[in-house]
Amino acid sequence: DNYIQLTARNNKLVVKQLWDNKEIILDPQTETYFYNNEQSYPLQVMKDKDGNVTQVLVLGIDLFDKVKS
């Protein structure tokens, strides 16, 4: 399975693809939407009714569920 790791760094969101260790740095657009202009790379954060992150949608097509580390 493919996993990603999300990390906040310097007011940006860093997506690390754990299968190849590639990192993509995203700029916040809203509280739940992040984007990298150079790579046309969007990421949408999904939260439950209590505001907890449950999933992220990457590139508009790849849905990742939050897992415990």
mmCIF file of the N, C-alpha and C atoms, coordinates in Angstrom:
data_MODEL
# 
_entry.id   MODEL 
# 
loop_
_atom_site.group_PDB 
_atom_site.id 
_atom_site.type_symbol 
_atom_site.label_atom_id 
_atom_site.label_alt_id 
_atom_site.label_comp_id 
_atom_site.label_asym_id 
_atom_site.label_entity_id 
_atom_site.label_seq_id 
_atom_site.pdbx_PDB_ins_code 
_atom_site.Cartn_x 
_atom_site.Cartn_y 
_atom_site.Cartn_z 
_atom_site.occupancy 
_atom_site.B_iso_or_equiv 
_atom_site.pdbx_formal_charge 
_atom_site.auth_seq_id 
_atom_site.auth_comp_id 
_atom_site.auth_asym_id 
_atom_site.auth_atom_id 
_atom_site.pdbx_PDB_model_num 
ATOM 1   N N  . ASP A 1 1  ? 0.834   -1.194 0.000   1.00 0.00 ? 1  ASP A N  1 
ATOM 2   C CA . ASP A 1 1  ? 0.000   0.000  0.000   1.00 0.00 ? 1  ASP A CA 1 
ATOM 3   C C  . ASP A 1 1  ? 0.871   1.247  0.000   1.00 0.00 ? 1  ASP A C  1 
ATOM 4   N N  . ASN A 1 2  ? 0.319   2.307  -0.501  1.00 0.00 ? 2  ASN A N  1 
ATOM 5   C CA . ASN A 1 2  ? 1.009   3.588  -0.527  1.00 0.00 ? 2  ASN A CA 1 
ATOM 6   C C  . ASN A 1 2  ? 0.589   4.421  0.679   1.00 0.00 ? 2  ASN A C  1 
ATOM 7   N N  . TYR A 1 3  ? 1.576   5.030  1.324   1.00 0.00 ? 3  TYR A N  1 
ATOM 8   C CA . TYR A 1 3  ? 1.327   5.902  2.459   1.00 0.00 ? 3  TYR A CA 1 
ATOM 9   C C  . TYR A 1 3  ? 2.002   7.238  2.224   1.00 0.00 ? 3  TYR A C  1 
ATOM 10  N N  . ILE A 1 4  ? 1.388   8.282  2.783   1.00 0.00 ? 4  ILE A N  1 
ATOM 11  C CA . ILE A 1 4  ? 2.008   9.605  2.789   1.00 0.00 ? 4  ILE A CA 1 
ATOM 12  C C  . ILE A 1 4  ? 2.108   10.065 4.232   1.00 0.00 ? 4  ILE A C  1 
ATOM 13  N N  . GLN A 1 5  ? 3.052   10.960 4.463   1.00 0.00 ? 5  GLN A N  1 
ATOM 14  C CA . GLN A 1 5  ? 3.225   11.562 5.790   1.00 0.00 ? 5  GLN A CA 1 
ATOM 15  C C  . GLN A 1 5  ? 3.096   13.065 5.626   1.00 0.00 ? 5  GLN A C  1 
ATOM 16  N N  . LEU A 1 6  ? 2.275   13.691 6.462   1.00 0.00 ? 6  LEU A N  1 
ATOM 17  C CA . LEU A 1 6  ? 2.074   15.138 6.416   1.00 0.00 ? 6  LEU A CA 1 
ATOM 18  C C  . LEU A 1 6  ? 2.774   15.778 7.603   1.00 0.00 ? 6  LEU A C  1 
ATOM 19  N N  . THR A 1 7  ? 3.509   16.853 7.322   1.00 0.00 ? 7  THR A N  1 
ATOM 20  C CA . THR A 1 7  ? 4.237   17.570 8.360   1.00 0.00 ? 7  THR A CA 1 
ATOM 21  C C  . THR A 1 7  ? 4.084   19.066 8.121   1.00 0.00 ? 7  THR A C  1 
ATOM 22  N N  . ALA A 1 8  ? 3.823   19.818 9.177   1.00 0.00 ? 8  ALA A N  1 
ATOM 23  C CA . ALA A 1 8  ? 3.807   21.281 9.087   1.00 0.00 ? 8  ALA A CA 1 
ATOM 24  C C  . ALA A 1 8  ? 5.231   21.776 9.255   1.00 0.00 ? 8  ALA A C  1 
ATOM 25  N N  . ARG A 1 9  ? 5.661   22.650 8.336   1.00 0.00 ? 9  ARG A N  1 
ATOM 26  C CA . ARG A 1 9  ? 7.013   23.199 8.401   1.00 0.00 ? 9  ARG A CA 1 
ATOM 27  C C  . ARG A 1 9  ? 7.003   24.624 7.838   1.00 0.00 ? 9  ARG A C  1 
ATOM 28  N N  . ASN A 1 10 ? 7.393   25.595 8.665   1.00 0.00 ? 10 ASN A N  1 
ATOM 29  C CA . ASN A 1 10 ? 7.494   26.997 8.224   1.00 0.00 ? 10 ASN A CA 1 
ATOM 30  C C  . ASN A 1 10 ? 6.216   27.498 7.555   1.00 0.00 ? 10 ASN A C  1 
ATOM 31  N N  . ASN A 1 11 ? 5.081   27.282 8.199   1.00 0.00 ? 11 ASN A N  1 
ATOM 32  C CA . ASN A 1 11 ? 3.774   27.716 7.694   1.00 0.00 ? 11 ASN A CA 1 
ATOM 33  C C  . ASN A 1 11 ? 3.393   27.078 6.367   1.00 0.00 ? 11 ASN A C  1 
ATOM 34  N N  . LYS A 1 12 ? 3.953   25.921 6.087   1.00 0.00 ? 12 LYS A N  1 
ATOM 35  C CA . LYS A 1 12 ? 3.612   25.173 4.875   1.00 0.00 ? 12 LYS A CA 1 
ATOM 36  C C  . LYS A 1 12 ? 3.311   23.739 5.279   1.00 0.00 ? 12 LYS A C  1 
ATOM 37  N N  . LEU A 1 13 ? 2.720   22.991 4.365   1.00 0.00 ? 13 LEU A N  1 
ATOM 38  C CA . LEU A 1 13 ? 2.454   21.580 4.589   1.00 0.00 ? 13 LEU A CA 1 
ATOM 39  C C  . LEU A 1 13 ? 3.390   20.780 3.690   1.00 0.00 ? 13 LEU A C  1 
ATOM 40  N N  . VAL A 1 14 ? 4.119   19.843 4.285   1.00 0.00 ? 14 VAL A N  1 
ATOM 41  C CA . VAL A 1 14 ? 5.030   18.996 3.525   1.00 0.00 ? 14 VAL A CA 1 
ATOM 42  C C  . VAL A 1 14 ? 4.410   17.606 3.407   1.00 0.00 ? 14 VAL A C  1 
ATOM 43  N N  . VAL A 1 15 ? 4.238   17.150 2.161   1.00 0.00 ? 15 VAL A N  1 
ATOM 44  C CA . VAL A 1 15 ? 3.737   15.812 1.894   1.00 0.00 ? 15 VAL A CA 1 
ATOM 45  C C  . VAL A 1 15 ? 4.935   14.954 1.510   1.00 0.00 ? 15 VAL A C  1 
ATOM 46  N N  . LYS A 1 16 ? 5.148   13.896 2.274   1.00 0.00 ? 16 LYS A N  1 
ATOM 47  C CA . LYS A 1 16 ? 6.225   12.970 1.951   1.00 0.00 ? 16 LYS A CA 1 
ATOM 48  C C  . LYS A 1 16 ? 5.611   11.656 1.493   1.00 0.00 ? 16 LYS A C  1 
ATOM 49  N N  . GLN A 1 17 ? 5.940   11.255 0.260   1.00 0.00 ? 17 GLN A N  1 
ATOM 50  C CA . GLN A 1 17 ? 5.478   9.982  -0.278  1.00 0.00 ? 17 GLN A CA 1 
ATOM 51  C C  . GLN A 1 17 ? 6.409   8.905  0.266   1.00 0.00 ? 17 GLN A C  1 
ATOM 52  N N  . LEU A 1 18 ? 5.892   8.042  1.121   1.00 0.00 ? 18 LEU A N  1 
ATOM 53  C CA . LEU A 1 18 ? 6.747   7.082  1.807   1.00 0.00 ? 18 LEU A CA 1 
ATOM 54  C C  . LEU A 1 18 ? 7.259   5.964  0.900   1.00 0.00 ? 18 LEU A C  1 
ATOM 55  N N  . TRP A 1 19 ? 6.662   5.769  -0.258  1.00 0.00 ? 19 TRP A N  1 
ATOM 56  C CA . TRP A 1 19 ? 7.135   4.730  -1.170  1.00 0.00 ? 19 TRP A CA 1 
ATOM 57  C C  . TRP A 1 19 ? 8.396   5.158  -1.931  1.00 0.00 ? 19 TRP A C  1 
ATOM 58  N N  . ASP A 1 20 ? 8.637   6.487  -2.075  1.00 0.00 ? 20 ASP A N  1 
ATOM 59  C CA . ASP A 1 20 ? 9.845   6.934  -2.784  1.00 0.00 ? 20 ASP A CA 1 
ATOM 60  C C  . ASP A 1 20 ? 10.559  8.097  -2.071  1.00 0.00 ? 20 ASP A C  1 
ATOM 61  N N  . ASN A 1 21 ? 10.031  8.490  -0.903  1.00 0.00 ? 21 ASN A N  1 
ATOM 62  C CA . ASN A 1 21 ? 10.582  9.576  -0.070  1.00 0.00 ? 21 ASN A CA 1 
ATOM 63  C C  . ASN A 1 21 ? 10.573  10.951 -0.743  1.00 0.00 ? 21 ASN A C  1 
ATOM 64  N N  . LYS A 1 22 ? 9.815   11.120 -1.810  1.00 0.00 ? 22 LYS A N  1 
ATOM 65  C CA . LYS A 1 22 ? 9.691   12.425 -2.461  1.00 0.00 ? 22 LYS A CA 1 
ATOM 66  C C  . LYS A 1 22 ? 8.868   13.350 -1.560  1.00 0.00 ? 22 LYS A C  1 
ATOM 67  N N  . GLU A 1 23 ? 9.321   14.600 -1.444  1.00 0.00 ? 23 GLU A N  1 
ATOM 68  C CA . GLU A 1 23 ? 8.601   15.596 -0.651  1.00 0.00 ? 23 GLU A CA 1 
ATOM 69  C C  . GLU A 1 23 ? 8.051   16.683 -1.561  1.00 0.00 ? 23 GLU A C  1 
ATOM 70  N N  . ILE A 1 24 ? 6.814   17.065 -1.316  1.00 0.00 ? 24 ILE A N  1 
ATOM 71  C CA . ILE A 1 24 ? 6.155   18.157 -2.019  1.00 0.00 ? 24 ILE A CA 1 
ATOM 72  C C  . ILE A 1 24 ? 5.742   19.173 -0.972  1.00 0.00 ? 24 ILE A C  1 
ATOM 73  N N  . ILE A 1 25 ? 6.112   20.420 -1.180  1.00 0.00 ? 25 ILE A N  1 
ATOM 74  C CA . ILE A 1 25 ? 5.785   21.489 -0.231  1.00 0.00 ? 25 ILE A CA 1 
ATOM 75  C C  . ILE A 1 25 ? 4.564   22.242 -0.758  1.00 0.00 ? 25 ILE A C  1 
ATOM 76  N N  . LEU A 1 26 ? 3.542   22.336 0.093   1.00 0.00 ? 26 LEU A N  1 
ATOM 77  C CA . LEU A 1 26 ? 2.278   22.953 -0.281  1.00 0.00 ? 26 LEU A CA 1 
ATOM 78  C C  . LEU A 1 26 ? 2.043   24.231 0.512   1.00 0.00 ? 26 LEU A C  1 
ATOM 79  N N  . ASP A 1 27 ? 1.484   25.225 -0.160  1.00 0.00 ? 27 ASP A N  1 
ATOM 80  C CA . ASP A 1 27 ? 1.110   26.477 0.487   1.00 0.00 ? 27 ASP A CA 1 
ATOM 81  C C  . ASP A 1 27 ? -0.357  26.407 0.906   1.00 0.00 ? 27 ASP A C  1 
ATOM 82  N N  . PRO A 1 28 ? -0.682  26.893 2.102   1.00 0.00 ? 28 PRO A N  1 
ATOM 83  C CA . PRO A 1 28 ? -2.091  26.901 2.520   1.00 0.00 ? 28 PRO A CA 1 
ATOM 84  C C  . PRO A 1 28 ? -2.890  27.907 1.706   1.00 0.00 ? 28 PRO A C  1 
ATOM 85  N N  . GLN A 1 29 ? -4.060  27.487 1.256   1.00 0.00 ? 29 GLN A N  1 
ATOM 86  C CA . GLN A 1 29 ? -4.995  28.362 0.563   1.00 0.00 ? 29 GLN A CA 1 
ATOM 87  C C  . GLN A 1 29 ? -6.167  28.695 1.486   1.00 0.00 ? 29 GLN A C  1 
ATOM 88  N N  . THR A 1 30 ? -6.603  27.686 2.223   1.00 0.00 ? 30 THR A N  1 
ATOM 89  C CA . THR A 1 30 ? -7.618  27.835 3.274   1.00 0.00 ? 30 THR A CA 1 
ATOM 90  C C  . THR A 1 30 ? -7.162  26.947 4.432   1.00 0.00 ? 30 THR A C  1 
ATOM 91  N N  . GLU A 1 31 ? -7.992  26.807 5.443   1.00 0.00 ? 31 GLU A N  1 
ATOM 92  C CA . GLU A 1 31 ? -7.651  25.952 6.581   1.00 0.00 ? 31 GLU A CA 1 
ATOM 93  C C  . GLU A 1 31 ? -7.547  24.479 6.180   1.00 0.00 ? 31 GLU A C  1 
ATOM 94  N N  . THR A 1 32 ? -8.250  24.080 5.121   1.00 0.00 ? 32 THR A N  1 
ATOM 95  C CA . THR A 1 32 ? -8.274  22.671 4.730   1.00 0.00 ? 32 THR A CA 1 
ATOM 96  C C  . THR A 1 32 ? -7.826  22.419 3.295   1.00 0.00 ? 32 THR A C  1 
ATOM 97  N N  . TYR A 1 33 ? -7.339  23.431 2.603   1.00 0.00 ? 33 TYR A N  1 
ATOM 98  C CA . TYR A 1 33 ? -6.920  23.255 1.206   1.00 0.00 ? 33 TYR A CA 1 
ATOM 99  C C  . TYR A 1 33 ? -5.509  23.802 1.023   1.00 0.00 ? 33 TYR A C  1 
ATOM 100 N N  . PHE A 1 34 ? -4.649  22.972 0.427   1.00 0.00 ? 34 PHE A N  1 
ATOM 101 C CA . PHE A 1 34 ? -3.238  23.312 0.224   1.00 0.00 ? 34 PHE A CA 1 
ATOM 102 C C  . PHE A 1 34 ? -2.888  23.068 -1.239  1.00 0.00 ? 34 PHE A C  1 
ATOM 103 N N  . TYR A 1 35 ? -1.905  23.834 -1.754  1.00 0.00 ? 35 TYR A N  1 
ATOM 104 C CA . TYR A 1 35 ? -1.603  23.739 -3.189  1.00 0.00 ? 35 TYR A CA 1 
ATOM 105 C C  . TYR A 1 35 ? -0.133  24.043 -3.466  1.00 0.00 ? 35 TYR A C  1 
ATOM 106 N N  . ASN A 1 36 ? 0.429   23.330 -4.435  1.00 0.00 ? 36 ASN A N  1 
ATOM 107 C CA . ASN A 1 36 ? 1.768   23.609 -4.946  1.00 0.00 ? 36 ASN A CA 1 
ATOM 108 C C  . ASN A 1 36 ? 1.611   24.053 -6.394  1.00 0.00 ? 36 ASN A C  1 
ATOM 109 N N  . ASN A 1 37 ? 1.890   25.334 -6.665  1.00 0.00 ? 37 ASN A N  1 
ATOM 110 C CA . ASN A 1 37 ? 1.698   25.893 -8.006  1.00 0.00 ? 37 ASN A CA 1 
ATOM 111 C C  . ASN A 1 37 ? 2.591   25.254 -9.055  1.00 0.00 ? 37 ASN A C  1 
ATOM 112 N N  . GLU A 1 38 ? 3.864   25.028 -8.727  1.00 0.00 ? 38 GLU A N  1 
ATOM 113 C CA . GLU A 1 38 ? 4.809   24.504 -9.711  1.00 0.00 ? 38 GLU A CA 1 
ATOM 114 C C  . GLU A 1 38 ? 4.410   23.125 -10.225 1.00 0.00 ? 38 GLU A C  1 
ATOM 115 N N  . GLN A 1 39 ? 3.851   22.311 -9.346  1.00 0.00 ? 39 GLN A N  1 
ATOM 116 C CA . GLN A 1 39 ? 3.493   20.940 -9.720  1.00 0.00 ? 39 GLN A CA 1 
ATOM 117 C C  . GLN A 1 39 ? 1.992   20.745 -9.912  1.00 0.00 ? 39 GLN A C  1 
ATOM 118 N N  . SER A 1 40 ? 1.208   21.822 -9.804  1.00 0.00 ? 40 SER A N  1 
ATOM 119 C CA . SER A 1 40 ? -0.261  21.717 -9.878  1.00 0.00 ? 40 SER A CA 1 
ATOM 120 C C  . SER A 1 40 ? -0.749  20.585 -8.981  1.00 0.00 ? 40 SER A C  1 
ATOM 121 N N  . TYR A 1 41 ? -0.365  20.667 -7.714  1.00 0.00 ? 41 TYR A N  1 
ATOM 122 C CA . TYR A 1 41 ? -0.593  19.592 -6.754  1.00 0.00 ? 41 TYR A CA 1 
ATOM 123 C C  . TYR A 1 41 ? -1.516  20.073 -5.642  1.00 0.00 ? 41 TYR A C  1 
ATOM 124 N N  . PRO A 1 42 ? -2.813  19.724 -5.694  1.00 0.00 ? 42 PRO A N  1 
ATOM 125 C CA . PRO A 1 42 ? -3.742  20.105 -4.628  1.00 0.00 ? 42 PRO A CA 1 
ATOM 126 C C  . PRO A 1 42 ? -3.871  19.015 -3.563  1.00 0.00 ? 42 PRO A C  1 
ATOM 127 N N  . LEU A 1 43 ? -4.171  19.452 -2.342  1.00 0.00 ? 43 LEU A N  1 
ATOM 128 C CA . LEU A 1 43 ? -4.458  18.530 -1.255  1.00 0.00 ? 43 LEU A CA 1 
ATOM 129 C C  . LEU A 1 43 ? -5.598  19.121 -0.433  1.00 0.00 ? 43 LEU A C  1 
ATOM 130 N N  . GLN A 1 44 ? -6.651  18.338 -0.245  1.00 0.00 ? 44 GLN A N  1 
ATOM 131 C CA . GLN A 1 44 ? -7.820  18.743 0.531   1.00 0.00 ? 44 GLN A CA 1 
ATOM 132 C C  . GLN A 1 44 ? -7.884  17.900 1.796   1.00 0.00 ? 44 GLN A C  1 
ATOM 133 N N  . VAL A 1 45 ? -7.992  18.546 2.954   1.00 0.00 ? 45 VAL A N  1 
ATOM 134 C CA . VAL A 1 45 ? -8.096  17.855 4.233   1.00 0.00 ? 45 VAL A CA 1 
ATOM 135 C C  . VAL A 1 45 ? -9.568  17.670 4.575   1.00 0.00 ? 45 VAL A C  1 
ATOM 136 N N  . MET A 1 46 ? -9.935  16.446 4.952   1.00 0.00 ? 46 MET A N  1 
ATOM 137 C CA . MET A 1 46 ? -11.305 16.135 5.371   1.00 0.00 ? 46 MET A CA 1 
ATOM 138 C C  . MET A 1 46 ? -11.312 15.968 6.890   1.00 0.00 ? 46 MET A C  1 
ATOM 139 N N  . LYS A 1 47 ? -12.294 16.591 7.535   1.00 0.00 ? 47 LYS A N  1 
ATOM 140 C CA . LYS A 1 47 ? -12.407 16.507 8.993   1.00 0.00 ? 47 LYS A CA 1 
ATOM 141 C C  . LYS A 1 47 ? -13.770 15.951 9.382   1.00 0.00 ? 47 LYS A C  1 
ATOM 142 N N  . ASP A 1 48 ? -13.816 15.361 10.579  1.00 0.00 ? 48 ASP A N  1 
ATOM 143 C CA . ASP A 1 48 ? -15.095 14.892 11.109  1.00 0.00 ? 48 ASP A CA 1 
ATOM 144 C C  . ASP A 1 48 ? -15.821 16.055 11.777  1.00 0.00 ? 48 ASP A C  1 
ATOM 145 N N  . LYS A 1 49 ? -16.982 15.782 12.339  1.00 0.00 ? 49 LYS A N  1 
ATOM 146 C CA . LYS A 1 49 ? -17.801 16.852 12.920  1.00 0.00 ? 49 LYS A CA 1 
ATOM 147 C C  . LYS A 1 49 ? -17.126 17.540 14.109  1.00 0.00 ? 49 LYS A C  1 
ATOM 148 N N  . ASP A 1 50 ? -16.135 16.854 14.720  1.00 0.00 ? 50 ASP A N  1 
ATOM 149 C CA . ASP A 1 50 ? -15.404 17.429 15.851  1.00 0.00 ? 50 ASP A CA 1 
ATOM 150 C C  . ASP A 1 50 ? -14.143 18.178 15.427  1.00 0.00 ? 50 ASP A C  1 
ATOM 151 N N  . GLY A 1 51 ? -13.877 18.229 14.123  1.00 0.00 ? 51 GLY A N  1 
ATOM 152 C CA . GLY A 1 51 ? -12.713 18.948 13.619  1.00 0.00 ? 51 GLY A CA 1 
ATOM 153 C C  . GLY A 1 51 ? -11.437 18.131 13.542  1.00 0.00 ? 51 GLY A C  1 
ATOM 154 N N  . ASN A 1 52 ? -11.555 16.822 13.742  1.00 0.00 ? 52 ASN A N  1 
ATOM 155 C CA . ASN A 1 52 ? -10.382 15.942 13.656  1.00 0.00 ? 52 ASN A CA 1 
ATOM 156 C C  . ASN A 1 52 ? -10.154 15.508 12.205  1.00 0.00 ? 52 ASN A C  1 
ATOM 157 N N  . VAL A 1 53 ? -8.909  15.518 11.783  1.00 0.00 ? 53 VAL A N  1 
ATOM 158 C CA . VAL A 1 53 ? -8.582  15.082 10.425  1.00 0.00 ? 53 VAL A CA 1 
ATOM 159 C C  . VAL A 1 53 ? -8.847  13.589 10.303  1.00 0.00 ? 53 VAL A C  1 
ATOM 160 N N  . THR A 1 54 ? -9.577  13.204 9.252   1.00 0.00 ? 54 THR A N  1 
ATOM 161 C CA . THR A 1 54 ? -9.892  11.802 9.015   1.00 0.00 ? 54 THR A CA 1 
ATOM 162 C C  . THR A 1 54 ? -9.308  11.291 7.705   1.00 0.00 ? 54 THR A C  1 
ATOM 163 N N  . GLN A 1 55 ? -9.241  12.167 6.690   1.00 0.00 ? 55 GLN A N  1 
ATOM 164 C CA . GLN A 1 55 ? -8.756  11.777 5.371   1.00 0.00 ? 55 GLN A CA 1 
ATOM 165 C C  . GLN A 1 55 ? -8.129  12.980 4.685   1.00 0.00 ? 55 GLN A C  1 
ATOM 166 N N  . VAL A 1 56 ? -7.325  12.698 3.659   1.00 0.00 ? 56 VAL A N  1 
ATOM 167 C CA . VAL A 1 56 ? -6.854  13.753 2.762   1.00 0.00 ? 56 VAL A CA 1 
ATOM 168 C C  . VAL A 1 56 ? -7.072  13.283 1.332   1.00 0.00 ? 56 VAL A C  1 
ATOM 169 N N  . LEU A 1 57 ? -7.455  14.216 0.494   1.00 0.00 ? 57 LEU A N  1 
ATOM 170 C CA . LEU A 1 57 ? -7.659  13.955 -0.928  1.00 0.00 ? 57 LEU A CA 1 
ATOM 171 C C  . LEU A 1 57 ? -6.524  14.636 -1.673  1.00 0.00 ? 57 LEU A C  1 
ATOM 172 N N  . VAL A 1 58 ? -5.716  13.842 -2.375  1.00 0.00 ? 58 VAL A N  1 
ATOM 173 C CA . VAL A 1 58 ? -4.541  14.336 -3.081  1.00 0.00 ? 58 VAL A CA 1 
ATOM 174 C C  . VAL A 1 58 ? -4.806  14.288 -4.580  1.00 0.00 ? 58 VAL A C  1 
ATOM 175 N N  . LEU A 1 59 ? -4.477  15.375 -5.263  1.00 0.00 ? 59 LEU A N  1 
ATOM 176 C CA . LEU A 1 59 ? -4.629  15.482 -6.718  1.00 0.00 ? 59 LEU A CA 1 
ATOM 177 C C  . LEU A 1 59 ? -6.072  15.293 -7.174  1.00 0.00 ? 59 LEU A C  1 
ATOM 178 N N  . GLY A 1 60 ? -7.009  15.426 -6.241  1.00 0.00 ? 60 GLY A N  1 
ATOM 179 C CA . GLY A 1 60 ? -8.424  15.296 -6.590  1.00 0.00 ? 60 GLY A CA 1 
ATOM 180 C C  . GLY A 1 60 ? -8.883  13.879 -6.845  1.00 0.00 ? 60 GLY A C  1 
ATOM 181 N N  . ILE A 1 61 ? -7.972  12.894 -6.733  1.00 0.00 ? 61 ILE A N  1 
ATOM 182 C CA . ILE A 1 61 ? -8.355  11.504 -7.050  1.00 0.00 ? 61 ILE A CA 1 
ATOM 183 C C  . ILE A 1 61 ? -7.898  10.464 -6.031  1.00 0.00 ? 61 ILE A C  1 
ATOM 184 N N  . ASP A 1 62 ? -6.821  10.747 -5.308  1.00 0.00 ? 62 ASP A N  1 
ATOM 185 C CA . ASP A 1 62 ? -6.272  9.761  -4.373  1.00 0.00 ? 62 ASP A CA 1 
ATOM 186 C C  . ASP A 1 62 ? -6.690  10.101 -2.946  1.00 0.00 ? 62 ASP A C  1 
ATOM 187 N N  . LEU A 1 63 ? -7.505  9.237  -2.358  1.00 0.00 ? 63 LEU A N  1 
ATOM 188 C CA . LEU A 1 63 ? -8.016  9.445  -1.007  1.00 0.00 ? 63 LEU A CA 1 
ATOM 189 C C  . LEU A 1 63 ? -7.213  8.601  -0.027  1.00 0.00 ? 63 LEU A C  1 
ATOM 190 N N  . PHE A 1 64 ? -6.617  9.266  0.972   1.00 0.00 ? 64 PHE A N  1 
ATOM 191 C CA . PHE A 1 64 ? -5.832  8.596  2.001   1.00 0.00 ? 64 PHE A CA 1 
ATOM 192 C C  . PHE A 1 64 ? -6.547  8.723  3.339   1.00 0.00 ? 64 PHE A C  1 
ATOM 193 N N  . ASP A 1 65 ? -6.714  7.595  4.032   1.00 0.00 ? 65 ASP A N  1 
ATOM 194 C CA . ASP A 1 65 ? -7.302  7.593  5.371   1.00 0.00 ? 65 ASP A CA 1 
ATOM 195 C C  . ASP A 1 65 ? -6.206  7.835  6.392   1.00 0.00 ? 65 ASP A C  1 
ATOM 196 N N  . LYS A 1 66 ? -6.542  8.562  7.454   1.00 0.00 ? 66 LYS A N  1 
ATOM 197 C CA . LYS A 1 66 ? -5.597  8.769  8.545   1.00 0.00 ? 66 LYS A CA 1 
ATOM 198 C C  . LYS A 1 66 ? -5.384  7.448  9.270   1.00 0.00 ? 66 LYS A C  1 
ATOM 199 N N  . VAL A 1 67 ? -4.110  7.140  9.539   1.00 0.00 ? 67 VAL A N  1 
ATOM 200 C CA . VAL A 1 67 ? -3.786  5.943  10.297  1.00 0.00 ? 67 VAL A CA 1 
ATOM 201 C C  . VAL A 1 67 ? -2.963  6.353  11.506  1.00 0.00 ? 67 VAL A C  1 
ATOM 202 N N  . LYS A 1 68 ? -3.004  5.539  12.529  1.00 0.00 ? 68 LYS A N  1 
ATOM 203 C CA . LYS A 1 68 ? -2.202  5.793  13.723  1.00 0.00 ? 68 LYS A CA 1 
ATOM 204 C C  . LYS A 1 68 ? -0.745  5.473  13.398  1.00 0.00 ? 68 LYS A C  1 
ATOM 205 N N  . SER A 1 69 ? 0.167   6.295  13.917  1.00 0.00 ? 69 SER A N  1 
ATOM 206 C CA . SER A 1 69 ? 1.586   6.029  13.653  1.00 0.00 ? 69 SER A CA 1 
ATOM 207 C C  . SER A 1 69 ? 2.214   5.197  14.728  1.00 0.00 ? 69 SER A C  1 
# 
